[in-house]
Amino acid sequence: MDIMKREVLVVVSYYLLLASTGFEVYASDYDYSYTAECLERPLKPQYNGGIVVNPEFNDGLTGWTLFGDAKIEHNVANDGNKFIVASKRKGPYHGFSQEFQLEKDKFYVISGWLQVNHGDDANVAVIFKTQSGFQHAAWGIAKSGCWSMFKGGLVVNASGPAQLYFETNNADIDIWVDSISVQSFSQEEWTSHQTQTIEKVRKSKVAIQVVDSQGKPLPNATISLFQGRANFPFGVAINKNILNNNAYQNWFFSRFKYTVFEDEMKWYSTENSQGKVDYSTSDAMVNLCKSKGVSIRGQNVLWDDQKYQPNWVPALSPQQLSVAAGKRVASVVTKYRGQLLHWDVMNENLHFKFFESKLGANASATFYRLASQFDNKTPLFLNEYNTIEVPSDGQSSPANYLNMIKQLRTGGYAGPLGIGLEGHFGAPTIAYIRAGLDTLASTKLPMWITELDVRPEQNQAQVLDQVIKEIVGHPAVQGLIIWSAWKPTGCFRMCLTDNNFKNLPTGDVVDKARATLSHEGLIGTTTTEGYFETSLFHGDYKAIVTHPSMADSSFHHNLTVTPTAESDEKLSLSYKFTAA
């Protein structure tokens, strides 16, 4: 008996989901916006001020009281804008405050606008005095002559009263504040924001239609989707121990397509003795990763901390240091040109100033310019710790991070630039993390979490889970690297496996996070109109289509789901195949 053969046409259409995404939207939506420009007049308060009484000072000083020893008054600008002023301040924290009743387990986001009456820019801390102590919630850089926005967040460990106040070291300046907002969110609302982001930013709705050669829909076709490389980069650091350890390789390469080397590309590893450059170890690791299809972040060209220089570097004269560092940049950037995702050029230059102390204030910008001369395509990143981890660390606050970006630009570096946030966490303040990411997202630059781990005194698995959810649930974060390179003597701060490469609880958290950002295998059946619709994470997929009329044959097709513009326009791909 002859078997009839016919052509079947598969139409694949994918587009960004603009309608309801199938999850509950809670009443309090989240405002991710932040304005980096210094404005003549502040914007309206976010959330209309939230729980703040008199946020725009339209009712004099109602709701605001003296804090410490200062003079506070209500002012009206020539354009009619109203604001509060603290003058004759007797110390850093003296000024004004407002008291709130804060609730445990709620997330608070605070924002507002600052100005000072004269002088240099002032770092202003936004602090809440609670029953258990003082909690930094935000930092702003106040200028004279225009208004600067601040944004931050806090979570309190006990319900009770809390006084919001502002602190800056220079007591000779007057602090002006306006458009203050404190908005509370429940755990359910906060989680819903993460879910919304994943649906809107990490996924797109995909419609696959199967029709026959006559254009008629083919119902009851089975479509199996298998994801290959995910579009959201999620990786783990490695070190040279992986080179000759099959168990380490099997564990790592079965999970990850992105990595960074713990030490092997750093200057102290490649030029331990002056003039004797050795890339043999980093080369072996690069070749291994390339053979497995794993992409690599370059970490780092230079490090601004004197402790982490090659031991021969600190004794160099400024002229000798300039020459040696220039050779280092030329050597390593040329060596790995075109082979890396990014380069961290000057590591941790908000906390440390080794090169600036020797070579002048524009040292970082000089080396970014130099690196771009040897590789003008690989994005060059800043990389810093405590920016989102520790609210009380003003040196590396989101506001100061923005300031460093401006310094690089004014110093003459105009090339591709990215934001690296290390993410070495103790006890995290989840609301502060989100607000910090909002602040940095205003640059529109690529932003990665580059060295995520949790200190051992914490419940590492629990904290890691919380932080990963916040990071992947933020629309501006483009990648995540866990800082857990394995050593037989123990990892830097957090391991994912034991020495037999069996997952620890932290490893289970990472595997679960990876699974929630991908599709291990998705099977669907076409409708009477020949359609199968679903929402897919961005990335590469293999689609396998079978139908009862096709006997034992099937159609295989590779498709890539990528972010699309917010448009109703459908992108269609058509494929023909012969089926029995």
C-alpha positions as CSV (number, residue, x, y, z in Angstrom):
1,M,0.0,0.0,0.0
2,D,1.5,3.3,-1.0
3,I,1.9,5.9,1.7
4,M,0.6,9.3,0.7
5,K,3.0,12.2,1.3
6,R,2.1,15.8,1.7
7,E,3.7,19.0,2.5
8,V,3.1,20.7,5.9
9,L,3.8,24.4,6.5
10,V,4.9,25.6,9.9
11,V,4.5,29.3,10.7
12,V,6.3,30.6,13.7
13,S,5.2,34.1,14.9
14,Y,6.5,35.7,18.0
15,Y,5.8,39.1,19.6
16,L,6.0,40.9,22.9
17,L,3.0,40.2,25.1
18,L,1.2,43.5,25.6
19,A,-2.1,42.2,27.0
20,S,-2.7,40.6,30.4
21,T,0.2,38.4,31.3
22,G,-1.9,36.0,33.4
23,F,-0.7,37.0,36.9
24,E,-2.4,39.2,39.4
25,V,-1.4,42.9,39.4
26,Y,-1.5,44.3,42.8
27,A,-2.8,47.8,43.6
28,S,0.5,49.4,44.3
29,D,2.6,49.3,41.2
30,Y,6.3,50.1,41.5
31,D,7.9,53.2,40.0
32,Y,11.4,52.2,38.6
33,S,12.2,55.7,37.5
34,Y,15.1,57.9,38.7
35,T,16.2,61.3,37.3
36,A,19.9,61.9,37.3
37,E,19.8,65.4,36.0
38,C,20.1,68.3,38.4
39,L,16.9,70.3,37.8
40,E,15.9,73.9,38.3
41,R,12.7,72.7,39.9
42,P,12.1,69.3,41.5
43,L,9.6,66.8,40.0
44,K,6.5,65.8,41.8
45,P,7.0,63.2,44.6
46,Q,6.8,59.6,43.6
47,Y,3.5,57.9,44.7
48,N,2.2,61.4,45.6
49,G,4.4,61.2,48.7
50,G,3.1,57.9,49.9
51,I,2.8,58.0,53.7
52,V,4.6,61.3,54.0
53,V,2.6,64.2,55.5
54,N,2.9,67.4,53.5
55,P,5.5,66.0,51.0
56,E,5.6,69.2,48.8
57,F,5.4,71.6,51.7
58,N,2.2,73.2,50.4
59,D,1.0,73.3,54.0
60,G,4.0,75.1,55.6
61,L,5.9,72.9,58.0
62,T,3.0,70.6,58.9
63,G,4.3,67.1,59.7
64,W,7.9,68.2,60.0
65,T,9.8,68.9,63.3
66,L,13.2,70.1,64.4
67,F,15.9,67.3,64.7
68,G,18.8,68.3,66.9
69,D,20.0,71.9,67.0
70,A,19.2,73.9,63.9
71,K,16.8,76.5,62.4
72,I,14.1,75.1,60.1
73,E,11.9,77.2,58.0
74,H,9.5,77.0,55.1
75,N,10.7,78.7,51.9
76,V,9.1,79.7,48.6
77,A,11.2,80.1,45.5
78,N,10.7,82.9,42.9
79,D,8.9,80.3,40.7
80,G,6.5,79.4,43.5
81,N,8.1,76.1,44.5
82,K,7.9,75.4,48.2
83,F,10.5,73.5,50.3
84,I,12.0,73.1,53.7
85,V,15.3,74.6,54.8
86,A,17.6,73.6,57.7
87,S,20.2,76.4,58.5
88,K,22.5,77.2,61.5
89,R,23.1,73.5,61.9
90,K,25.2,72.6,64.9
91,G,26.4,69.3,63.5
92,P,26.1,66.8,60.6
93,Y,22.7,65.3,61.6
94,H,21.0,68.5,62.8
95,G,18.1,69.6,60.8
96,F,14.5,68.4,60.4
97,S,12.6,65.1,60.5
98,Q,9.3,63.4,60.2
99,E,8.1,60.4,62.2
100,F,6.5,57.4,60.7
101,Q,5.1,54.2,62.1
102,L,6.9,51.5,60.1
103,E,5.9,47.9,59.9
104,K,8.0,44.8,60.1
105,D,8.1,42.7,56.9
106,K,7.1,45.6,54.7
107,F,9.3,47.2,52.0
108,Y,9.8,50.9,52.1
109,V,11.0,53.0,49.1
110,I,12.1,56.5,49.8
111,S,12.8,59.3,47.3
112,G,13.0,63.1,47.2
113,W,15.1,66.0,46.1
114,L,18.0,67.9,47.7
115,Q,19.8,71.2,47.3
116,V,22.4,73.1,49.3
117,N,22.7,76.9,49.6
118,H,26.3,77.3,48.6
119,G,29.7,75.6,48.2
120,D,30.8,72.3,46.8
121,D,28.7,69.2,46.2
122,A,27.6,67.6,49.4
123,N,27.0,63.9,50.1
124,V,23.8,63.7,52.1
125,A,22.7,60.6,53.9
126,V,19.0,59.8,54.3
127,I,18.6,58.0,57.6
128,F,15.8,56.5,59.7
129,K,16.3,56.5,63.5
130,T,14.4,53.4,64.7
131,Q,14.0,51.7,68.1
132,S,16.9,49.5,67.4
133,G,19.3,52.0,65.9
134,F,20.0,54.0,62.8
135,Q,19.4,52.7,59.3
136,H,20.7,54.4,56.2
137,A,18.1,54.3,53.5
138,A,19.6,56.5,50.7
139,W,22.4,58.8,49.6
140,G,22.2,61.9,47.4
141,I,24.7,64.4,46.1
142,A,23.3,67.8,46.8
143,K,24.4,70.8,44.6
144,S,24.0,74.5,44.9
145,G,21.7,76.1,42.3
146,C,19.7,73.0,41.2
147,W,17.8,70.1,42.7
148,S,19.2,66.5,42.8
149,M,17.1,63.4,43.3
150,F,17.8,60.7,45.8
151,K,16.3,57.2,45.9
152,G,16.7,54.4,48.4
153,G,14.9,51.8,50.5
154,L,14.7,50.1,53.9
155,V,13.1,47.2,55.7
156,V,12.8,47.3,59.5
157,N,13.2,44.3,61.8
158,A,10.5,45.4,64.2
159,S,7.3,47.5,63.9
160,G,7.4,50.9,65.6
161,P,8.2,54.6,65.3
162,A,11.0,55.8,63.0
163,Q,12.3,59.3,62.4
164,L,13.4,60.3,58.9
165,Y,16.3,62.8,58.9
166,F,19.1,64.0,56.7
167,E,22.9,64.1,57.5
168,T,25.9,65.7,55.9
169,N,29.3,66.3,57.3
170,N,29.5,70.0,56.4
171,A,27.5,71.8,59.1
172,D,28.2,75.2,57.5
173,I,25.8,74.5,54.6
174,D,22.0,74.8,54.6
175,I,20.1,71.7,53.5
176,W,17.0,72.1,51.3
177,V,14.6,69.2,50.7
178,D,11.4,68.9,48.7
179,S,9.1,66.3,47.0
180,I,9.7,63.6,49.7
181,S,8.1,60.2,49.3
182,V,8.0,57.1,51.5
183,Q,6.0,54.3,50.0
184,S,5.3,51.0,51.6
185,F,4.8,47.6,49.8
186,S,3.7,44.3,51.2
187,Q,5.6,41.1,50.5
188,E,3.0,40.1,48.0
189,E,3.1,43.4,46.1
190,W,6.9,43.3,46.1
191,T,7.0,39.8,44.7
192,S,4.4,40.7,42.1
193,H,6.7,43.4,40.7
194,Q,9.4,40.8,40.2
195,T,7.0,38.5,38.4
196,Q,5.8,41.3,36.2
197,T,9.4,42.2,35.2
198,I,10.2,38.6,34.3
199,E,7.0,38.3,32.2
200,K,7.6,41.7,30.4
201,V,11.4,41.8,30.1
202,R,12.7,38.3,30.2
203,K,10.0,36.6,28.2
204,S,7.9,37.1,25.0
205,K,4.7,35.5,23.9
206,V,5.2,33.0,21.1
207,A,2.5,31.7,18.7
208,I,3.3,28.7,16.5
209,Q,0.9,27.8,13.8
210,V,0.9,24.6,11.8
211,V,-0.9,24.5,8.5
212,D,-0.9,22.1,5.5
213,S,0.2,22.9,2.0
214,Q,-3.3,24.2,1.2
215,G,-3.1,26.7,4.0
216,K,-5.5,24.9,6.2
217,P,-4.8,24.8,10.0
218,L,-3.5,21.5,11.2
219,P,-5.1,20.7,14.7
220,N,-3.7,18.2,17.2
221,A,-0.1,18.6,16.1
222,T,2.3,18.1,18.9
223,I,5.0,20.8,19.4
224,S,7.9,20.1,21.7
225,L,10.2,22.9,22.7
226,F,13.7,22.4,24.1
227,Q,15.7,25.4,25.2
228,G,19.4,25.7,24.4
229,R,21.3,28.8,25.4
230,A,19.3,31.1,27.6
231,N,19.3,34.8,26.7
232,F,19.7,36.0,30.3
233,P,23.4,35.3,31.2
234,F,23.7,33.4,34.5
235,G,27.1,32.1,35.4
236,V,29.6,31.1,38.1
237,A,33.2,32.1,38.6
238,I,35.9,29.4,38.0
239,N,39.6,29.0,38.8
240,K,42.5,27.0,37.6
241,N,41.4,24.0,39.6
242,I,39.0,23.2,36.8
243,L,41.7,22.5,34.3
244,N,42.5,18.9,35.5
245,N,39.4,18.0,37.5
246,N,36.8,16.1,35.5
247,A,34.2,16.2,38.3
248,Y,34.5,20.0,38.5
249,Q,34.2,20.3,34.7
250,N,31.2,18.0,34.6
251,W,29.4,20.0,37.3
252,F,30.2,23.4,35.8
253,F,29.8,22.8,32.1
254,S,26.6,20.9,32.5
255,R,25.0,24.1,34.0
256,F,26.6,27.3,32.8
257,K,27.5,29.2,29.7
258,Y,29.0,32.3,31.4
259,T,31.9,32.7,33.7
260,V,34.7,34.9,35.1
261,F,38.1,33.8,36.3
262,E,38.7,34.2,40.0
263,D,42.4,35.3,39.8
264,E,44.0,34.0,36.7
265,M,43.7,37.1,34.5
266,K,44.7,39.6,37.2
267,W,48.0,41.4,37.0
268,Y,49.5,39.7,40.1
269,S,48.8,36.3,38.4
270,T,50.2,37.1,35.0
271,E,53.3,39.2,35.9
272,N,54.4,38.1,39.3
273,S,58.0,39.2,38.4
274,Q,58.4,42.4,36.5
275,G,58.8,41.8,32.8
276,K,58.0,38.1,33.0
277,V,54.5,37.8,31.6
278,D,52.9,34.4,31.7
279,Y,49.5,33.8,30.3
280,S,49.7,30.0,30.2
281,T,47.1,29.3,32.9
282,S,44.6,31.9,31.7
283,D,45.1,30.7,28.1
284,A,44.4,27.1,29.1
285,M,41.2,28.3,30.9
286,V,40.1,30.4,27.9
287,N,40.7,27.5,25.5
288,L,38.7,25.2,27.8
289,C,35.8,27.6,28.0
290,K,35.8,28.3,24.3
291,S,35.7,24.5,23.6
292,K,32.5,24.3,25.7
293,G,30.8,27.4,24.3
294,V,31.2,29.4,27.6
295,S,31.5,33.2,27.4
296,I,34.0,34.9,29.7
297,R,34.0,38.3,31.6
298,G,37.5,39.8,31.8
299,Q,38.4,40.4,35.5
300,N,40.5,42.6,35.8
301,V,43.0,44.8,33.9
302,L,44.0,46.9,36.9
303,W,42.9,47.0,40.6
304,D,42.9,50.4,42.4
305,D,43.6,48.7,45.8
306,Q,47.3,48.8,46.7
307,K,47.0,45.4,48.5
308,Y,46.3,43.7,45.2
309,Q,49.2,44.9,43.0
310,P,52.0,42.6,42.0
311,N,54.5,42.8,44.8
312,W,57.0,44.8,42.8
313,V,54.5,47.5,41.8
314,P,54.0,49.7,45.0
315,A,57.7,50.7,45.1
316,L,57.7,52.1,41.6
317,S,58.0,55.8,41.0
318,P,55.0,57.5,39.4
319,Q,56.8,57.5,36.0
320,Q,57.7,53.9,36.3
321,L,54.2,53.0,37.4
322,S,52.7,54.8,34.4
323,V,55.0,52.8,32.0
324,A,54.4,49.5,33.8
325,A,50.6,49.9,34.0
326,G,50.5,51.1,30.4
327,K,52.3,47.9,29.3
328,R,50.0,45.8,31.4
329,V,46.9,47.3,29.7
330,A,48.4,46.9,26.2
331,S,49.5,43.3,26.9
332,V,46.4,41.8,28.4
333,V,43.8,43.7,26.4
334,T,45.5,42.9,23.1
335,K,46.1,39.2,24.2
336,Y,42.3,38.6,24.7
337,R,40.9,41.0,22.2
338,G,37.7,39.7,20.8
339,Q,37.5,36.8,23.2
340,L,35.7,38.4,26.2
341,L,32.3,39.7,27.0
342,H,33.5,42.6,29.0
343,W,36.7,44.0,30.7
344,D,36.7,45.3,34.2
345,V,39.4,47.9,33.6
346,M,39.9,49.7,36.9
347,N,38.5,47.5,39.7
348,E,37.0,49.2,42.8
349,N,38.1,52.7,42.1
350,L,35.4,54.2,44.3
351,H,36.8,52.7,47.5
352,F,40.5,52.8,46.5
353,K,42.8,55.3,44.8
354,F,46.2,53.7,44.4
355,F,46.7,54.8,40.8
356,E,45.1,58.2,41.4
357,S,47.5,58.8,44.3
358,K,50.5,58.1,42.1
359,L,49.3,59.4,38.7
360,G,46.7,62.0,39.3
361,A,42.9,62.3,39.6
362,N,42.3,61.2,35.9
363,A,44.2,58.0,36.2
364,S,41.2,55.8,35.7
365,A,39.9,57.7,32.7
366,T,43.4,57.5,31.2
367,F,43.5,53.7,31.4
368,Y,40.0,53.3,30.1
369,R,41.0,55.4,27.1
370,L,44.1,53.3,26.7
371,A,42.3,50.0,26.9
372,S,39.8,51.1,24.2
373,Q,42.7,51.9,21.9
374,F,43.6,48.2,21.9
375,D,40.1,46.9,21.9
376,N,37.3,49.3,20.8
377,K,34.5,46.7,20.7
378,T,34.6,45.0,24.1
379,P,32.5,47.0,26.6
380,L,34.7,48.3,29.4
381,F,33.1,48.0,32.9
382,L,33.5,49.7,36.2
383,N,33.3,47.2,39.1
384,E,32.5,48.0,42.7
385,Y,31.3,46.5,46.0
386,N,28.8,47.7,48.6
387,T,26.9,49.9,46.1
388,I,23.8,47.7,46.6
389,E,25.0,45.6,49.5
390,V,25.6,48.1,52.3
391,P,23.4,51.2,52.6
392,S,25.7,52.8,55.1
393,D,28.7,52.8,52.8
394,G,28.6,56.3,51.2
395,Q,31.8,55.9,49.3
396,S,30.3,53.5,46.8
397,S,26.7,54.7,47.0
398,P,24.6,54.6,43.7
399,A,24.9,58.4,43.6
400,N,28.7,58.3,43.9
401,Y,28.8,55.5,41.3
402,L,27.0,57.8,38.9
403,N,29.5,60.5,39.8
404,M,32.4,58.2,38.8
405,I,30.8,57.5,35.4
406,K,30.7,61.3,34.9
407,Q,34.3,61.6,35.9
408,L,35.3,59.0,33.3
409,R,33.4,60.8,30.7
410,T,34.8,64.2,31.6
411,G,38.3,62.6,31.8
412,G,38.0,61.8,28.1
413,Y,36.7,58.3,27.9
414,A,33.8,58.2,25.5
415,G,33.7,54.5,24.5
416,P,31.4,51.6,25.5
417,L,30.9,51.5,29.3
418,G,29.2,49.1,31.6
419,I,28.2,49.0,35.3
420,G,29.5,46.1,37.4
421,L,28.1,45.6,40.8
422,E,29.9,42.9,42.8
423,G,27.2,41.8,45.2
424,H,29.1,40.5,48.2
425,F,26.2,40.4,50.7
426,G,25.8,40.1,54.4
427,A,22.3,40.7,55.5
428,P,20.7,42.4,52.5
429,T,18.3,45.3,52.5
430,I,16.1,44.2,49.6
431,A,14.4,47.5,49.1
432,Y,17.7,49.3,49.0
433,I,19.0,46.9,46.3
434,R,16.0,47.7,44.0
435,A,16.3,51.4,44.5
436,G,20.0,51.3,43.8
437,L,19.5,49.4,40.6
438,D,16.8,52.0,39.7
439,T,19.3,54.8,40.2
440,L,22.0,53.2,38.1
441,A,19.6,52.2,35.4
442,S,19.1,55.8,34.6
443,T,22.4,55.7,32.7
444,K,20.9,53.2,30.2
445,L,24.3,51.4,30.4
446,P,24.6,47.6,30.5
447,M,24.5,46.5,34.2
448,W,25.7,43.2,35.6
449,I,25.9,41.7,39.0
450,T,29.5,40.4,38.7
451,E,30.5,38.6,42.0
452,L,27.4,37.6,43.9
453,D,28.0,35.7,47.2
454,V,26.8,35.7,50.8
455,R,28.9,35.8,53.9
456,P,29.0,32.6,55.9
457,E,27.5,34.0,59.1
458,Q,24.2,34.4,57.2
459,N,21.8,31.7,56.1
460,Q,23.6,31.6,52.8
461,A,21.0,29.7,50.8
462,Q,18.1,31.8,52.1
463,V,19.8,35.1,51.5
464,L,21.1,34.0,48.1
465,D,17.6,33.0,47.0
466,Q,16.2,36.4,48.1
467,V,18.9,38.4,46.3
468,I,18.8,36.4,43.1
469,K,15.0,36.9,42.9
470,E,15.5,40.6,43.3
471,I,18.2,40.8,40.7
472,V,16.6,38.8,37.9
473,G,13.3,40.5,38.7
474,H,14.8,44.0,37.9
475,P,14.4,45.1,34.3
476,A,17.8,46.8,34.0
477,V,20.0,43.9,35.1
478,Q,21.5,42.1,32.0
479,G,23.5,39.4,33.6
480,L,24.5,37.6,36.9
481,I,27.7,35.9,37.9
482,I,28.0,33.9,41.2
483,W,31.4,34.3,43.0
484,S,31.9,30.6,44.0
485,A,35.0,29.3,42.3
486,W,35.8,26.0,43.9
487,K,39.0,25.2,45.9
488,P,39.7,22.1,47.9
489,T,40.5,24.3,50.8
490,G,37.2,26.2,50.5
491,C,35.7,29.0,48.4
492,F,36.2,32.7,48.9
493,R,33.1,33.1,51.0
494,M,30.4,30.7,49.6
495,C,30.7,27.4,47.9
496,L,27.9,25.8,45.8
497,T,29.2,22.2,46.1
498,D,31.1,20.0,48.5
499,N,34.5,18.6,47.5
500,N,32.7,15.8,45.7
501,F,30.7,18.3,43.6
502,K,27.5,17.4,45.2
503,N,25.3,20.5,45.6
504,L,25.2,22.3,48.9
505,P,21.9,24.2,49.7
506,T,23.4,27.2,47.9
507,G,23.9,25.1,44.8
508,D,20.3,23.9,44.9
509,V,19.2,27.6,45.1
510,V,21.3,28.3,41.9
511,D,19.9,25.3,40.1
512,K,16.4,26.3,41.0
513,A,16.9,29.9,39.9
514,R,18.3,28.6,36.6
515,A,15.3,26.4,36.1
516,T,12.9,29.2,36.8
517,L,14.6,31.3,34.0
518,S,14.4,28.5,31.4
519,H,12.2,25.8,30.0
520,E,13.5,22.3,30.6
521,G,11.0,20.9,28.1
522,L,7.7,22.2,27.0
523,I,5.1,20.2,25.0
524,G,1.9,21.6,23.6
525,T,-0.9,20.7,21.1
526,T,-2.2,22.9,18.4
527,T,-5.8,24.1,18.5
528,T,-8.5,23.7,15.8
529,E,-6.9,26.8,14.2
530,G,-3.5,25.1,14.2
531,Y,-2.1,27.4,16.9
532,F,0.0,26.7,20.0
533,E,0.7,29.8,22.1
534,T,2.9,30.1,25.1
535,S,5.3,32.6,26.9
536,L,8.9,31.7,26.5
537,F,12.1,33.0,28.1
538,H,14.3,34.7,25.5
539,G,16.9,32.4,24.1
540,D,17.5,29.6,21.6
541,Y,15.1,26.7,21.2
542,K,14.7,23.6,19.1
543,A,11.1,23.0,18.1
544,I,10.0,19.5,17.1
545,V,6.6,19.1,15.4
546,T,4.7,15.8,15.0
547,H,1.3,15.0,13.8
548,P,-0.7,11.7,13.4
549,S,-0.7,12.2,9.6
550,M,3.2,12.2,9.6
551,A,3.6,8.6,10.8
552,D,7.0,8.3,12.4
553,S,8.5,11.4,11.0
554,S,8.8,14.8,12.6
555,F,10.0,18.3,11.7
556,H,12.8,20.0,13.6
557,H,13.4,23.7,13.6
558,N,15.7,26.0,15.6
559,L,14.2,29.3,16.6
560,T,15.5,32.2,18.7
561,V,13.1,34.2,20.9
562,T,14.5,37.7,21.4
563,P,13.1,40.9,23.0
564,T,11.0,42.9,20.6
565,A,9.8,46.4,20.5
566,E,6.5,47.0,22.2
567,S,4.5,46.7,19.1
568,D,1.5,44.6,17.8
569,E,3.5,43.8,14.7
570,K,4.2,40.1,14.3
571,L,7.4,38.7,13.0
572,S,6.7,35.6,10.9
573,L,9.0,32.8,9.7
574,S,7.6,30.1,7.4
575,Y,9.1,26.6,6.8
576,K,8.0,23.7,4.6
577,F,8.7,20.1,5.1
578,T,7.5,16.8,3.7
579,A,5.7,14.4,6.1
580,A,4.4,11.0,5.5
